[in-house]
Amino acid sequence: MTKRWQAFVNGAVGNIIEWYDFALYGFFAPILATLFFGKDTPHLLGLIYIFAIFAAGFLMRPLGAILYGHIGDRLGRKPALIFSILLMTMSAFLIGCLPTYGSVGSFATVVLILLRLLQGLSAGGETAGSLSYVLEHQPKENRTFIGAATFAMIILGILLASFTVAIIDAFFTRAEIAAGIWRLPFLFSIVLGTIFLYMRVQMPESPEFKAEMESERIIDVPIKKIFREHKGLLACLVGLHALAAASFNFIFIFLPSSFSLYEEIHERLLIINTISLSVVFITMLLFGYIAGKTHKLVVLMISIILMMLSAYPLMTLIGQGEALAFLSVQASLAILVAMYEAPLPATMVEVTPTNVRYSLISLAYNLGFAIFGGFTPLISSIIIQQSDNNALAGLYVVGCAVVSLISLYFIRPYYFKSTC
């Protein structure tokens, strides 16, 4: 195995366990809403509570970005990535061990919130760190496809979570799942985490970071340099993540939980979700290849416009709760998400300076997800509750697409400067 592919395996594959752990919470939202807020809580209100905790996990991600970014830009990509996977694994495992509201009352809810906050802290350092580490081993001509493949590992982790929950749903009743079966995927994370932690302990440091160290260009406090010299770039990258954050959480967290009340959809929901995630995984690799052969910014622009034109009309198709319509809508939106996210990793790495890259990408990525993504399920649930119109929830995604389109326009000077 060449050093480039070894770097991809060590850096990107760790994303699988990180996002397997992080996504389990979203897929088990209807069950957790009952277990940690009491059976008397109305379904939609319970979901709003559980999505509020979901949003709190995203709010911790910018803090994680600052913490892991500082470690990654000061001490190295490797130690930051090791600590990240360790914290996520232990948090998920402890969620699987938690007593429920019925056993210890609100204490269970408080501990669930704390563990979710720790997961958010860990997620804040993982994606940007793995992107920086993997792409710093790659020549520029390969970065777009390899960057898309690195992002695809995130999808694979979420897909693994969805597949795991789908298997559980197929073999157990909802009562059995609520009685304790839901714990098994969280507990299993300790096995995967141990394997990937060992892989990261063995991996070498990034060559570009070592070159920065040898040239004595390491920054004492990277976050200060970002706000002093790179505020404009940071703002552009945050806005660029608006659509990625909102659309992904809308499609794969909000929609499955919100429409689980429809009997026809509920019976096939996890299978539908798994199929749509598979579509994202495959098409992200395809669009990564296409963007690498054409122009990243053009692919980004086309995908944004298509999402703006499609989100609301597609949402009108699933108003009657038919499983086939739900699959068609989710898969269609999934393709547009893949098209948008495929060129993002290489774009982020190429426009950011090496000595603040980990911190800058982490902060932009996680601020984007905290501001626009973490609240997506919560805001979408409230929109439907207030309007009694499922389709209107799609307008939130459209609004975030507008933000990303404006950010794409303003990021062009940074991109062309880096490629000259």
Secondary structure, 3 states (H helix, E strand, C coil): CCHHHHHHHHHHCHHHHHHHHHHHHHHCHHHHHHHHHCCCCCHHHHHHHHHHHHHHHHHCHHHHHHHHHHHHHHCCHHHHHHHHHHHHHHHHHHHHHCCCHHHHCHHHHHHHHHHHHHHHHHHHHHHHHHHHHHHCCCCHHHHHHHHHHHHHHHHHHHHHHHHHHHHHHHHCCHHHHHHHHCHHHHHHHHHHHHHHHHHHHHCCCCHHHHHHHHCCCCCCCHHHHHHHHCHHHHHHHHHHHHHHHHHHHHHHHHHHHHHHHCHHHHHHHHHHHHHHHHHHHHHHHHHHHHHHHCCHHHHHHHHHHHHHHHHHHHHHHHCCCCHHHHHHHHHHHHHHHHHHHCCHHHHHHHHCCHHHHHHHHHHHHHHHHHHHHCCHHHHHHHHHHHHCCHHHHHHHHHHHHHHHHHHHHHHHHHHHHHHC
